Every structure is written in structure tokens, then in C-alpha cells.
Amino acid sequence: MTGEPPRTVPDRASGLRAVVHGHVQGVGFRWATRQRLGALGLDGAATNLPDGTVEVVAAGPPTALEELVGWLRDGPTPGRVTGVDVSRS
């Protein structure tokens, strides 16, 4: 014992890809998602896909990614999101 505080293991960076289904295409949803990414300290982007979904890619600490997924499922405007498919890396 050296009297030093115990070291914590920081969250290791990881990534995810989420495809958001519902009435989500448009500037407002993408803008709100980018704002949320920044607020959570994540790197990422939101892009409209041709099939009417929005792809969200993000990288950062796993705890922040989990918070993002919960936020995407609830949506910035409740009722517009009908589903979120998530794959992690």
C-alpha cells in the first residue's frame, strides 16, 4: 500500500452502428442526433439511407454508447421511432 488512490480502468472505446426505423428522415432528427452525440462525448454521424431509415454510427466509451441507444429508442420526438437495429464493434 502506497497511500495512492486505486486506479480505475477507463471505459475502452468501442463503436456501434444503429439503423433507426420510423418517421425519422429529415434534418431535425439528424441534427438532434448529432447534438446528442456531442453531449455524450461520442464521435459519430447520422445519415439518411435510401430505404427511409437513418443510420447512426458512433464511437466512444461503452457506457455513453448504451445511453445513445436508449435515447435513439425513445427518440427526440416520441412516437416517430418504430425500431432500432444495433450492431456493435
PyMOL Python script that loads the backbone (N, CA, C, O; Angstrom):
from pymol import cmd

cmd.read_pdbstr("""\
ATOM      1  N   MET A   1       0.848  -1.181   0.000  1.00  0.00           N
ATOM      2  CA  MET A   1       0.000   0.000   0.000  1.00  0.00           C
ATOM      3  C   MET A   1       0.885   1.234   0.000  1.00  0.00           C
ATOM      4  O   MET A   1       1.735   1.405   0.875  1.00  0.00           O
ATOM      5  N   THR A   2       0.684   2.066  -0.962  1.00  0.00           N
ATOM      6  CA  THR A   2       1.487   3.280  -1.073  1.00  0.00           C
ATOM      7  C   THR A   2       0.717   4.513  -0.653  1.00  0.00           C
ATOM      8  O   THR A   2       1.272   5.612  -0.640  1.00  0.00           O
ATOM      9  N   GLY A   3      -0.540   4.355  -0.311  1.00  0.00           N
ATOM     10  CA  GLY A   3      -1.357   5.509   0.033  1.00  0.00           C
ATOM     11  C   GLY A   3      -1.956   6.199  -1.175  1.00  0.00           C
ATOM     12  O   GLY A   3      -2.679   7.187  -1.040  1.00  0.00           O
ATOM     13  N   GLU A   4      -1.654   5.675  -2.369  1.00  0.00           N
ATOM     14  CA  GLU A   4      -2.223   6.253  -3.587  1.00  0.00           C
ATOM     15  C   GLU A   4      -3.641   5.745  -3.773  1.00  0.00           C
ATOM     16  O   GLU A   4      -3.950   4.615  -3.394  1.00  0.00           O
ATOM     17  N   PRO A   5      -4.516   6.575  -4.356  1.00  0.00           N
ATOM     18  CA  PRO A   5      -5.881   6.090  -4.620  1.00  0.00           C
ATOM     19  C   PRO A   5      -5.840   4.968  -5.635  1.00  0.00           C
ATOM     20  O   PRO A   5      -4.968   4.953  -6.504  1.00  0.00           O
ATOM     21  N   PRO A   6      -6.772   4.024  -5.543  1.00  0.00           N
ATOM     22  CA  PRO A   6      -6.782   2.931  -6.522  1.00  0.00           C
ATOM     23  C   PRO A   6      -7.042   3.460  -7.918  1.00  0.00           C
ATOM     24  O   PRO A   6      -7.800   4.410  -8.112  1.00  0.00           O
ATOM     25  N   ARG A   7      -6.407   2.835  -8.870  1.00  0.00           N
ATOM     26  CA  ARG A   7      -6.603   3.229 -10.266  1.00  0.00           C
ATOM     27  C   ARG A   7      -7.866   2.573 -10.793  1.00  0.00           C
ATOM     28  O   ARG A   7      -8.157   1.416 -10.491  1.00  0.00           O
ATOM     29  N   THR A   8      -8.601   3.320 -11.573  1.00  0.00           N
ATOM     30  CA  THR A   8      -9.783   2.757 -12.213  1.00  0.00           C
ATOM     31  C   THR A   8      -9.442   2.461 -13.663  1.00  0.00           C
ATOM     32  O   THR A   8      -8.616   3.143 -14.271  1.00  0.00           O
ATOM     33  N   VAL A   9     -10.067   1.468 -14.194  1.00  0.00           N
ATOM     34  CA  VAL A   9      -9.872   1.133 -15.598  1.00  0.00           C
ATOM     35  C   VAL A   9     -10.857   1.972 -16.401  1.00  0.00           C
ATOM     36  O   VAL A   9     -12.067   1.834 -16.224  1.00  0.00           O
ATOM     37  N   PRO A  10     -10.362   2.840 -17.281  1.00  0.00           N
ATOM     38  CA  PRO A  10     -11.285   3.674 -18.064  1.00  0.00           C
ATOM     39  C   PRO A  10     -12.081   2.839 -19.045  1.00  0.00           C
ATOM     40  O   PRO A  10     -11.650   1.767 -19.469  1.00  0.00           O
ATOM     41  N   ASP A  11     -13.249   3.348 -19.396  1.00  0.00           N
ATOM     42  CA  ASP A  11     -14.030   2.700 -20.442  1.00  0.00           C
ATOM     43  C   ASP A  11     -13.196   2.651 -21.717  1.00  0.00           C
ATOM     44  O   ASP A  11     -12.647   3.664 -22.149  1.00  0.00           O
ATOM     45  N   ARG A  12     -13.109   1.503 -22.293  1.00  0.00           N
ATOM     46  CA  ARG A  12     -12.390   1.385 -23.563  1.00  0.00           C
ATOM     47  C   ARG A  12     -13.317   1.824 -24.693  1.00  0.00           C
ATOM     48  O   ARG A  12     -14.521   1.565 -24.674  1.00  0.00           O
ATOM     49  N   ALA A  13     -12.727   2.486 -25.663  1.00  0.00           N
ATOM     50  CA  ALA A  13     -13.530   2.949 -26.793  1.00  0.00           C
ATOM     51  C   ALA A  13     -14.018   1.758 -27.604  1.00  0.00           C
ATOM     52  O   ALA A  13     -13.291   0.787 -27.815  1.00  0.00           O
ATOM     53  N   SER A  14     -15.238   1.850 -28.044  1.00  0.00           N
ATOM     54  CA  SER A  14     -15.799   0.856 -28.943  1.00  0.00           C
ATOM     55  C   SER A  14     -16.750   1.585 -29.879  1.00  0.00           C
ATOM     56  O   SER A  14     -16.886   2.806 -29.804  1.00  0.00           O
ATOM     57  N   GLY A  15     -17.402   0.849 -30.752  1.00  0.00           N
ATOM     58  CA  GLY A  15     -18.259   1.504 -31.719  1.00  0.00           C
ATOM     59  C   GLY A  15     -19.570   0.776 -31.901  1.00  0.00           C
ATOM     60  O   GLY A  15     -19.752  -0.357 -31.454  1.00  0.00           O
ATOM     61  N   LEU A  16     -20.472   1.460 -32.570  1.00  0.00           N
ATOM     62  CA  LEU A  16     -21.746   0.840 -32.904  1.00  0.00           C
ATOM     63  C   LEU A  16     -22.291   1.441 -34.177  1.00  0.00           C
ATOM     64  O   LEU A  16     -21.926   2.540 -34.594  1.00  0.00           O
ATOM     65  N   ARG A  17     -23.181   0.671 -34.775  1.00  0.00           N
ATOM     66  CA  ARG A  17     -23.959   1.125 -35.931  1.00  0.00           C
ATOM     67  C   ARG A  17     -25.408   0.849 -35.585  1.00  0.00           C
ATOM     68  O   ARG A  17     -25.770  -0.280 -35.254  1.00  0.00           O
ATOM     69  N   ALA A  18     -26.229   1.866 -35.661  1.00  0.00           N
ATOM     70  CA  ALA A  18     -27.655   1.719 -35.381  1.00  0.00           C
ATOM     71  C   ALA A  18     -28.436   2.169 -36.603  1.00  0.00           C
ATOM     72  O   ALA A  18     -28.138   3.203 -37.200  1.00  0.00           O
ATOM     73  N   VAL A  19     -29.439   1.379 -36.968  1.00  0.00           N
ATOM     74  CA  VAL A  19     -30.348   1.757 -38.043  1.00  0.00           C
ATOM     75  C   VAL A  19     -31.688   2.048 -37.378  1.00  0.00           C
ATOM     76  O   VAL A  19     -32.299   1.174 -36.763  1.00  0.00           O
ATOM     77  N   VAL A  20     -32.126   3.292 -37.515  1.00  0.00           N
ATOM     78  CA  VAL A  20     -33.343   3.758 -36.857  1.00  0.00           C
ATOM     79  C   VAL A  20     -34.489   3.728 -37.863  1.00  0.00           C
ATOM     80  O   VAL A  20     -34.396   4.311 -38.943  1.00  0.00           O
ATOM     81  N   HIS A  21     -35.573   3.041 -37.495  1.00  0.00           N
ATOM     82  CA  HIS A  21     -36.751   2.892 -38.354  1.00  0.00           C
ATOM     83  C   HIS A  21     -37.865   3.819 -37.856  1.00  0.00           C
ATOM     84  O   HIS A  21     -37.937   4.137 -36.669  1.00  0.00           O
ATOM     85  N   GLY A  22     -38.712   4.236 -38.763  1.00  0.00           N
ATOM     86  CA  GLY A  22     -39.855   5.065 -38.411  1.00  0.00           C
ATOM     87  C   GLY A  22     -39.871   6.329 -39.248  1.00  0.00           C
ATOM     88  O   GLY A  22     -39.265   6.386 -40.318  1.00  0.00           O
ATOM     89  N   HIS A  23     -40.560   7.333 -38.758  1.00  0.00           N
ATOM     90  CA  HIS A  23     -40.641   8.626 -39.448  1.00  0.00           C
ATOM     91  C   HIS A  23     -39.517   9.506 -38.922  1.00  0.00           C
ATOM     92  O   HIS A  23     -39.750  10.457 -38.176  1.00  0.00           O
ATOM     93  N   VAL A  24     -38.278   9.171 -39.327  1.00  0.00           N
ATOM     94  CA  VAL A  24     -37.110   9.830 -38.748  1.00  0.00           C
ATOM     95  C   VAL A  24     -36.246  10.561 -39.761  1.00  0.00           C
ATOM     96  O   VAL A  24     -35.350  11.312 -39.378  1.00  0.00           O
ATOM     97  N   GLN A  25     -36.500  10.354 -41.050  1.00  0.00           N
ATOM     98  CA  GLN A  25     -35.654  11.046 -42.017  1.00  0.00           C
ATOM     99  C   GLN A  25     -35.968  12.533 -42.010  1.00  0.00           C
ATOM    100  O   GLN A  25     -37.127  12.945 -41.981  1.00  0.00           O
ATOM    101  N   GLY A  26     -34.935  13.302 -42.037  1.00  0.00           N
ATOM    102  CA  GLY A  26     -35.083  14.747 -42.075  1.00  0.00           C
ATOM    103  C   GLY A  26     -33.990  15.425 -41.281  1.00  0.00           C
ATOM    104  O   GLY A  26     -33.281  14.798 -40.494  1.00  0.00           O
ATOM    105  N   VAL A  27     -33.872  16.702 -41.505  1.00  0.00           N
ATOM    106  CA  VAL A  27     -32.815  17.478 -40.871  1.00  0.00           C
ATOM    107  C   VAL A  27     -32.961  17.485 -39.349  1.00  0.00           C
ATOM    108  O   VAL A  27     -31.962  17.394 -38.637  1.00  0.00           O
ATOM    109  N   GLY A  28     -34.179  17.590 -38.847  1.00  0.00           N
ATOM    110  CA  GLY A  28     -34.384  17.700 -37.402  1.00  0.00           C
ATOM    111  C   GLY A  28     -33.874  16.500 -36.632  1.00  0.00           C
ATOM    112  O   GLY A  28     -33.203  16.669 -35.613  1.00  0.00           O
ATOM    113  N   PHE A  29     -34.170  15.298 -37.086  1.00  0.00           N
ATOM    114  CA  PHE A  29     -33.724  14.093 -36.386  1.00  0.00           C
ATOM    115  C   PHE A  29     -32.214  13.956 -36.458  1.00  0.00           C
ATOM    116  O   PHE A  29     -31.565  13.652 -35.457  1.00  0.00           O
ATOM    117  N   ARG A  30     -31.653  14.182 -37.643  1.00  0.00           N
ATOM    118  CA  ARG A  30     -30.192  14.084 -37.783  1.00  0.00           C
ATOM    119  C   ARG A  30     -29.491  15.133 -36.933  1.00  0.00           C
ATOM    120  O   ARG A  30     -28.477  14.836 -36.302  1.00  0.00           O
ATOM    121  N   TRP A  31     -30.011  16.348 -36.906  1.00  0.00           N
ATOM    122  CA  TRP A  31     -29.415  17.412 -36.102  1.00  0.00           C
ATOM    123  C   TRP A  31     -29.474  17.052 -34.612  1.00  0.00           C
ATOM    124  O   TRP A  31     -28.480  17.188 -33.899  1.00  0.00           O
ATOM    125  N   ALA A  32     -30.640  16.594 -34.148  1.00  0.00           N
ATOM    126  CA  ALA A  32     -30.793  16.228 -32.739  1.00  0.00           C
ATOM    127  C   ALA A  32     -29.846  15.081 -32.379  1.00  0.00           C
ATOM    128  O   ALA A  32     -29.284  15.060 -31.284  1.00  0.00           O
ATOM    129  N   THR A  33     -29.672  14.138 -33.293  1.00  0.00           N
ATOM    130  CA  THR A  33     -28.768  13.017 -33.042  1.00  0.00           C
ATOM    131  C   THR A  33     -27.332  13.492 -32.946  1.00  0.00           C
ATOM    132  O   THR A  33     -26.595  13.055 -32.062  1.00  0.00           O
ATOM    133  N   ARG A  34     -26.923  14.376 -33.836  1.00  0.00           N
ATOM    134  CA  ARG A  34     -25.551  14.903 -33.771  1.00  0.00           C
ATOM    135  C   ARG A  34     -25.330  15.692 -32.482  1.00  0.00           C
ATOM    136  O   ARG A  34     -24.256  15.619 -31.885  1.00  0.00           O
ATOM    137  N   GLN A  35     -26.333  16.438 -32.057  1.00  0.00           N
ATOM    138  CA  GLN A  35     -26.232  17.167 -30.783  1.00  0.00           C
ATOM    139  C   GLN A  35     -26.063  16.188 -29.623  1.00  0.00           C
ATOM    140  O   GLN A  35     -25.259  16.422 -28.721  1.00  0.00           O
ATOM    141  N   ARG A  36     -26.819  15.095 -29.648  1.00  0.00           N
ATOM    142  CA  ARG A  36     -26.742  14.090 -28.577  1.00  0.00           C
ATOM    143  C   ARG A  36     -25.387  13.403 -28.581  1.00  0.00           C
ATOM    144  O   ARG A  36     -24.814  13.156 -27.520  1.00  0.00           O
ATOM    145  N   LEU A  37     -24.866  13.092 -29.768  1.00  0.00           N
ATOM    146  CA  LEU A  37     -23.526  12.509 -29.858  1.00  0.00           C
ATOM    147  C   LEU A  37     -22.507  13.407 -29.163  1.00  0.00           C
ATOM    148  O   LEU A  37     -21.696  12.937 -28.365  1.00  0.00           O
ATOM    149  N   GLY A  38     -22.554  14.692 -29.470  1.00  0.00           N
ATOM    150  CA  GLY A  38     -21.624  15.636 -28.860  1.00  0.00           C
ATOM    151  C   GLY A  38     -21.797  15.736 -27.357  1.00  0.00           C
ATOM    152  O   GLY A  38     -20.812  15.782 -26.620  1.00  0.00           O
ATOM    153  N   ALA A  39     -23.041  15.771 -26.894  1.00  0.00           N
ATOM    154  CA  ALA A  39     -23.311  15.873 -25.459  1.00  0.00           C
ATOM    155  C   ALA A  39     -22.791  14.659 -24.702  1.00  0.00           C
ATOM    156  O   ALA A  39     -22.406  14.767 -23.538  1.00  0.00           O
ATOM    157  N   LEU A  40     -22.780  13.499 -25.363  1.00  0.00           N
ATOM    158  CA  LEU A  40     -22.286  12.277 -24.736  1.00  0.00           C
ATOM    159  C   LEU A  40     -20.785  12.085 -24.927  1.00  0.00           C
ATOM    160  O   LEU A  40     -20.214  11.123 -24.413  1.00  0.00           O
ATOM    161  N   GLY A  41     -20.143  12.991 -25.661  1.00  0.00           N
ATOM    162  CA  GLY A  41     -18.712  12.876 -25.907  1.00  0.00           C
ATOM    163  C   GLY A  41     -18.354  11.789 -26.906  1.00  0.00           C
ATOM    164  O   GLY A  41     -17.260  11.227 -26.855  1.00  0.00           O
ATOM    165  N   LEU A  42     -19.275  11.493 -27.813  1.00  0.00           N
ATOM    166  CA  LEU A  42     -19.055  10.459 -28.815  1.00  0.00           C
ATOM    167  C   LEU A  42     -18.691  11.069 -30.160  1.00  0.00           C
ATOM    168  O   LEU A  42     -19.124  12.174 -30.487  1.00  0.00           O
ATOM    169  N   ASP A  43     -17.905  10.356 -30.927  1.00  0.00           N
ATOM    170  CA  ASP A  43     -17.658  10.702 -32.323  1.00  0.00           C
ATOM    171  C   ASP A  43     -18.686   9.959 -33.148  1.00  0.00           C
ATOM    172  O   ASP A  43     -18.991   8.803 -32.854  1.00  0.00           O
ATOM    173  N   GLY A  44     -19.226  10.594 -34.173  1.00  0.00           N
ATOM    174  CA  GLY A  44     -20.183   9.873 -34.990  1.00  0.00           C
ATOM    175  C   GLY A  44     -20.933  10.759 -35.951  1.00  0.00           C
ATOM    176  O   GLY A  44     -20.645  11.946 -36.102  1.00  0.00           O
ATOM    177  N   ALA A  45     -21.916  10.138 -36.604  1.00  0.00           N
ATOM    178  CA  ALA A  45     -22.710  10.836 -37.613  1.00  0.00           C
ATOM    179  C   ALA A  45     -24.054  10.142 -37.777  1.00  0.00           C
ATOM    180  O   ALA A  45     -24.228   8.986 -37.390  1.00  0.00           O
ATOM    181  N   ALA A  46     -24.995  10.867 -38.357  1.00  0.00           N
ATOM    182  CA  ALA A  46     -26.318  10.329 -38.690  1.00  0.00           C
ATOM    183  C   ALA A  46     -26.575  10.634 -40.160  1.00  0.00           C
ATOM    184  O   ALA A  46     -26.385  11.764 -40.611  1.00  0.00           O
ATOM    185  N   THR A  47     -27.011   9.617 -40.903  1.00  0.00           N
ATOM    186  CA  THR A  47     -27.185   9.742 -42.347  1.00  0.00           C
ATOM    187  C   THR A  47     -28.492   9.096 -42.786  1.00  0.00           C
ATOM    188  O   THR A  47     -28.823   8.000 -42.334  1.00  0.00           O
ATOM    189  N   ASN A  48     -29.236   9.763 -43.663  1.00  0.00           N
ATOM    190  CA  ASN A  48     -30.429   9.156 -44.264  1.00  0.00           C
ATOM    191  C   ASN A  48     -30.002   8.039 -45.202  1.00  0.00           C
ATOM    192  O   ASN A  48     -29.033   8.183 -45.947  1.00  0.00           O
ATOM    193  N   LEU A  49     -30.721   6.933 -45.164  1.00  0.00           N
ATOM    194  CA  LEU A  49     -30.489   5.832 -46.094  1.00  0.00           C
ATOM    195  C   LEU A  49     -31.635   5.787 -47.111  1.00  0.00           C
ATOM    196  O   LEU A  49     -32.731   6.259 -46.810  1.00  0.00           O
ATOM    197  N   PRO A  50     -31.408   5.235 -48.299  1.00  0.00           N
ATOM    198  CA  PRO A  50     -32.423   5.224 -49.347  1.00  0.00           C
ATOM    199  C   PRO A  50     -33.727   4.522 -48.965  1.00  0.00           C
ATOM    200  O   PRO A  50     -34.775   4.827 -49.534  1.00  0.00           O
ATOM    201  N   ASP A  51     -33.680   3.590 -48.011  1.00  0.00           N
ATOM    202  CA  ASP A  51     -34.894   2.848 -47.648  1.00  0.00           C
ATOM    203  C   ASP A  51     -35.771   3.572 -46.628  1.00  0.00           C
ATOM    204  O   ASP A  51     -36.758   3.007 -46.155  1.00  0.00           O
ATOM    205  N   GLY A  52     -35.426   4.807 -46.284  1.00  0.00           N
ATOM    206  CA  GLY A  52     -36.234   5.584 -45.351  1.00  0.00           C
ATOM    207  C   GLY A  52     -35.789   5.512 -43.912  1.00  0.00           C
ATOM    208  O   GLY A  52     -36.402   6.132 -43.044  1.00  0.00           O
ATOM    209  N   THR A  53     -34.726   4.764 -43.640  1.00  0.00           N
ATOM    210  CA  THR A  53     -34.185   4.690 -42.291  1.00  0.00           C
ATOM    211  C   THR A  53     -33.056   5.709 -42.131  1.00  0.00           C
ATOM    212  O   THR A  53     -32.637   6.350 -43.095  1.00  0.00           O
ATOM    213  N   VAL A  54     -32.579   5.845 -40.906  1.00  0.00           N
ATOM    214  CA  VAL A  54     -31.422   6.688 -40.621  1.00  0.00           C
ATOM    215  C   VAL A  54     -30.347   5.816 -39.994  1.00  0.00           C
ATOM    216  O   VAL A  54     -30.604   5.091 -39.033  1.00  0.00           O
ATOM    217  N   GLU A  55     -29.142   5.892 -40.545  1.00  0.00           N
ATOM    218  CA  GLU A  55     -28.005   5.166 -39.993  1.00  0.00           C
ATOM    219  C   GLU A  55     -27.251   6.092 -39.049  1.00  0.00           C
ATOM    220  O   GLU A  55     -26.925   7.225 -39.403  1.00  0.00           O
ATOM    221  N   VAL A  56     -26.977   5.599 -37.843  1.00  0.00           N
ATOM    222  CA  VAL A  56     -26.185   6.335 -36.868  1.00  0.00           C
ATOM    223  C   VAL A  56     -24.953   5.491 -36.566  1.00  0.00           C
ATOM    224  O   VAL A  56     -25.069   4.342 -36.140  1.00  0.00           O
ATOM    225  N   VAL A  57     -23.785   6.058 -36.784  1.00  0.00           N
ATOM    226  CA  VAL A  57     -22.544   5.394 -36.401  1.00  0.00           C
ATOM    227  C   VAL A  57     -21.911   6.230 -35.306  1.00  0.00           C
ATOM    228  O   VAL A  57     -21.935   7.460 -35.355  1.00  0.00           O
ATOM    229  N   ALA A  58     -21.339   5.546 -34.309  1.00  0.00           N
ATOM    230  CA  ALA A  58     -20.758   6.263 -33.175  1.00  0.00           C
ATOM    231  C   ALA A  58     -19.612   5.460 -32.594  1.00  0.00           C
ATOM    232  O   ALA A  58     -19.584   4.233 -32.690  1.00  0.00           O
ATOM    233  N   ALA A  59     -18.663   6.168 -31.990  1.00  0.00           N
ATOM    234  CA  ALA A  59     -17.531   5.536 -31.314  1.00  0.00           C
ATOM    235  C   ALA A  59     -17.256   6.293 -30.026  1.00  0.00           C
ATOM    236  O   ALA A  59     -17.350   7.519 -29.966  1.00  0.00           O
ATOM    237  N   GLY A  60     -16.913   5.524 -28.995  1.00  0.00           N
ATOM    238  CA  GLY A  60     -16.593   6.125 -27.712  1.00  0.00           C
ATOM    239  C   GLY A  60     -16.762   5.113 -26.597  1.00  0.00           C
ATOM    240  O   GLY A  60     -16.829   3.911 -26.853  1.00  0.00           O
ATOM    241  N   PRO A  61     -16.832   5.588 -25.362  1.00  0.00           N
ATOM    242  CA  PRO A  61     -16.966   4.693 -24.225  1.00  0.00           C
ATOM    243  C   PRO A  61     -18.270   3.899 -24.269  1.00  0.00           C
ATOM    244  O   PRO A  61     -19.312   4.450 -24.626  1.00  0.00           O
ATOM    245  N   PRO A  62     -18.228   2.618 -23.913  1.00  0.00           N
ATOM    246  CA  PRO A  62     -19.432   1.776 -23.958  1.00  0.00           C
ATOM    247  C   PRO A  62     -20.608   2.338 -23.162  1.00  0.00           C
ATOM    248  O   PRO A  62     -21.753   2.206 -23.594  1.00  0.00           O
ATOM    249  N   THR A  63     -20.357   2.951 -22.030  1.00  0.00           N
ATOM    250  CA  THR A  63     -21.477   3.482 -21.241  1.00  0.00           C
ATOM    251  C   THR A  63     -22.193   4.597 -21.993  1.00  0.00           C
ATOM    252  O   THR A  63     -23.420   4.688 -21.950  1.00  0.00           O
ATOM    253  N   ALA A  64     -21.437   5.439 -22.677  1.00  0.00           N
ATOM    254  CA  ALA A  64     -22.047   6.518 -23.463  1.00  0.00           C
ATOM    255  C   ALA A  64     -22.788   5.945 -24.671  1.00  0.00           C
ATOM    256  O   ALA A  64     -23.840   6.458 -25.053  1.00  0.00           O
ATOM    257  N   LEU A  65     -22.247   4.890 -25.270  1.00  0.00           N
ATOM    258  CA  LEU A  65     -22.927   4.259 -26.400  1.00  0.00           C
ATOM    259  C   LEU A  65     -24.260   3.665 -25.964  1.00  0.00           C
ATOM    260  O   LEU A  65     -25.251   3.768 -26.688  1.00  0.00           O
ATOM    261  N   GLU A  66     -24.292   3.048 -24.792  1.00  0.00           N
ATOM    262  CA  GLU A  66     -25.553   2.492 -24.278  1.00  0.00           C
ATOM    263  C   GLU A  66     -26.581   3.595 -24.039  1.00  0.00           C
ATOM    264  O   GLU A  66     -27.770   3.421 -24.309  1.00  0.00           O
ATOM    265  N   GLU A  67     -26.110   4.726 -23.532  1.00  0.00           N
ATOM    266  CA  GLU A  67     -27.018   5.855 -23.319  1.00  0.00           C
ATOM    267  C   GLU A  67     -27.562   6.359 -24.652  1.00  0.00           C
ATOM    268  O   GLU A  67     -28.737   6.711 -24.754  1.00  0.00           O
ATOM    269  N   LEU A  68     -26.710   6.393 -25.671  1.00  0.00           N
ATOM    270  CA  LEU A  68     -27.149   6.809 -27.003  1.00  0.00           C
ATOM    271  C   LEU A  68     -28.225   5.874 -27.534  1.00  0.00           C
ATOM    272  O   LEU A  68     -29.233   6.334 -28.070  1.00  0.00           O
ATOM    273  N   VAL A  69     -28.023   4.562 -27.391  1.00  0.00           N
ATOM    274  CA  VAL A  69     -29.007   3.594 -27.888  1.00  0.00           C
ATOM    275  C   VAL A  69     -30.356   3.803 -27.202  1.00  0.00           C
ATOM    276  O   VAL A  69     -31.399   3.773 -27.856  1.00  0.00           O
ATOM    277  N   GLY A  70     -30.338   4.015 -25.893  1.00  0.00           N
ATOM    278  CA  GLY A  70     -31.588   4.280 -25.180  1.00  0.00           C
ATOM    279  C   GLY A  70     -32.265   5.534 -25.691  1.00  0.00           C
ATOM    280  O   GLY A  70     -33.484   5.566 -25.861  1.00  0.00           O
ATOM    281  N   TRP A  71     -31.475   6.566 -25.934  1.00  0.00           N
ATOM    282  CA  TRP A  71     -32.010   7.828 -26.449  1.00  0.00           C
ATOM    283  C   TRP A  71     -32.587   7.633 -27.845  1.00  0.00           C
ATOM    284  O   TRP A  71     -33.646   8.177 -28.160  1.00  0.00           O
ATOM    285  N   LEU A  72     -31.894   6.856 -28.691  1.00  0.00           N
ATOM    286  CA  LEU A  72     -32.413   6.598 -30.037  1.00  0.00           C
ATOM    287  C   LEU A  72     -33.733   5.843 -29.978  1.00  0.00           C
ATOM    288  O   LEU A  72     -34.647   6.134 -30.749  1.00  0.00           O
ATOM    289  N   ARG A  73     -33.841   4.883 -29.075  1.00  0.00           N
ATOM    290  CA  ARG A  73     -35.085   4.106 -28.964  1.00  0.00           C
ATOM    291  C   ARG A  73     -36.249   4.981 -28.511  1.00  0.00           C
ATOM    292  O   ARG A  73     -37.372   4.834 -28.994  1.00  0.00           O
ATOM    293  N   ASP A  74     -35.974   5.891 -27.580  1.00  0.00           N
ATOM    294  CA  ASP A  74     -37.017   6.808 -27.110  1.00  0.00           C
ATOM    295  C   ASP A  74     -37.266   7.899 -28.136  1.00  0.00           C
ATOM    296  O   ASP A  74     -38.383   8.398 -28.271  1.00  0.00           O
ATOM    297  N   GLY A  75     -36.207   8.266 -28.863  1.00  0.00           N
ATOM    298  CA  GLY A  75     -36.298   9.280 -29.902  1.00  0.00           C
ATOM    299  C   GLY A  75     -36.412  10.685 -29.357  1.00  0.00           C
ATOM    300  O   GLY A  75     -36.963  10.907 -28.278  1.00  0.00           O
ATOM    301  N   PRO A  76     -35.890  11.627 -30.110  1.00  0.00           N
ATOM    302  CA  PRO A  76     -36.007  13.026 -29.697  1.00  0.00           C
ATOM    303  C   PRO A  76     -37.453  13.512 -29.789  1.00  0.00           C
ATOM    304  O   PRO A  76     -37.838  14.487 -29.144  1.00  0.00           O
ATOM    305  N   THR A  77     -38.243  12.813 -30.601  1.00  0.00           N
ATOM    306  CA  THR A  77     -39.677  13.107 -30.695  1.00  0.00           C
ATOM    307  C   THR A  77     -40.411  11.787 -30.541  1.00  0.00           C
ATOM    308  O   THR A  77     -40.543  11.042 -31.512  1.00  0.00           O
ATOM    309  N   PRO A  78     -40.891  11.480 -29.341  1.00  0.00           N
ATOM    310  CA  PRO A  78     -41.525  10.173 -29.084  1.00  0.00           C
ATOM    311  C   PRO A  78     -42.618   9.848 -30.101  1.00  0.00           C
ATOM    312  O   PRO A  78     -43.380  10.716 -30.528  1.00  0.00           O
ATOM    313  N   GLY A  79     -42.668   8.575 -30.471  1.00  0.00           N
ATOM    314  CA  GLY A  79     -43.669   8.107 -31.423  1.00  0.00           C
ATOM    315  C   GLY A  79     -43.169   8.036 -32.849  1.00  0.00           C
ATOM    316  O   GLY A  79     -43.781   7.368 -33.682  1.00  0.00           O
ATOM    317  N   ARG A  80     -42.060   8.715 -33.151  1.00  0.00           N
ATOM    318  CA  ARG A  80     -41.543   8.683 -34.520  1.00  0.00           C
ATOM    319  C   ARG A  80     -40.674   7.460 -34.777  1.00  0.00           C
ATOM    320  O   ARG A  80     -40.621   6.965 -35.903  1.00  0.00           O
ATOM    321  N   VAL A  81     -39.993   6.968 -33.745  1.00  0.00           N
ATOM    322  CA  VAL A  81     -39.108   5.813 -33.893  1.00  0.00           C
ATOM    323  C   VAL A  81     -39.918   4.546 -33.663  1.00  0.00           C
ATOM    324  O   VAL A  81     -40.582   4.393 -32.638  1.00  0.00           O
ATOM    325  N   THR A  82     -39.853   3.634 -34.642  1.00  0.00           N
ATOM    326  CA  THR A  82     -40.584   2.376 -34.503  1.00  0.00           C
ATOM    327  C   THR A  82     -39.657   1.202 -34.188  1.00  0.00           C
ATOM    328  O   THR A  82     -40.124   0.133 -33.796  1.00  0.00           O
ATOM    329  N   GLY A  83     -38.352   1.392 -34.355  1.00  0.00           N
ATOM    330  CA  GLY A  83     -37.392   0.341 -34.049  1.00  0.00           C
ATOM    331  C   GLY A  83     -35.979   0.812 -34.270  1.00  0.00           C
ATOM    332  O   GLY A  83     -35.724   1.733 -35.045  1.00  0.00           O
ATOM    333  N   VAL A  84     -35.050   0.156 -33.567  1.00  0.00           N
ATOM    334  CA  VAL A  84     -33.629   0.462 -33.715  1.00  0.00           C
ATOM    335  C   VAL A  84     -32.875  -0.861 -33.769  1.00  0.00           C
ATOM    336  O   VAL A  84     -32.933  -1.649 -32.825  1.00  0.00           O
ATOM    337  N   ASP A  85     -32.170  -1.108 -34.867  1.00  0.00           N
ATOM    338  CA  ASP A  85     -31.317  -2.285 -35.012  1.00  0.00           C
ATOM    339  C   ASP A  85     -29.881  -1.852 -34.703  1.00  0.00           C
ATOM    340  O   ASP A  85     -29.362  -0.919 -35.316  1.00  0.00           O
ATOM    341  N   VAL A  86     -29.249  -2.536 -33.751  1.00  0.00           N
ATOM    342  CA  VAL A  86     -27.912  -2.130 -33.312  1.00  0.00           C
ATOM    343  C   VAL A  86     -26.922  -3.255 -33.531  1.00  0.00           C
ATOM    344  O   VAL A  86     -27.193  -4.410 -33.202  1.00  0.00           O
ATOM    345  N   SER A  87     -25.760  -2.906 -34.096  1.00  0.00           N
ATOM    346  CA  SER A  87     -24.631  -3.829 -34.161  1.00  0.00           C
ATOM    347  C   SER A  87     -23.430  -3.111 -33.552  1.00  0.00           C
ATOM    348  O   SER A  87     -23.219  -1.918 -33.769  1.00  0.00           O
ATOM    349  N   ARG A  88     -22.657  -3.865 -32.791  1.00  0.00           N
ATOM    350  CA  ARG A  88     -21.509  -3.274 -32.074  1.00  0.00           C
ATOM    351  C   ARG A  88     -20.208  -3.810 -32.619  1.00  0.00           C
ATOM    352  O   ARG A  88     -20.139  -4.922 -33.143  1.00  0.00           O
ATOM    353  N   SER A  89     -19.172  -2.990 -32.483  1.00  0.00           N
ATOM    354  CA  SER A  89     -17.840  -3.428 -32.903  1.00  0.00           C
ATOM    355  C   SER A  89     -16.856  -3.205 -31.796  1.00  0.00           C
ATOM    356  O   SER A  89     -15.674  -3.510 -31.950  1.00  0.00           O
TER     357      SER A  89
END
""", "prot")
cmd.dss("prot")
cmd.show_as("cartoon", "prot")
cmd.util.cbc("prot")
cmd.orient("prot")
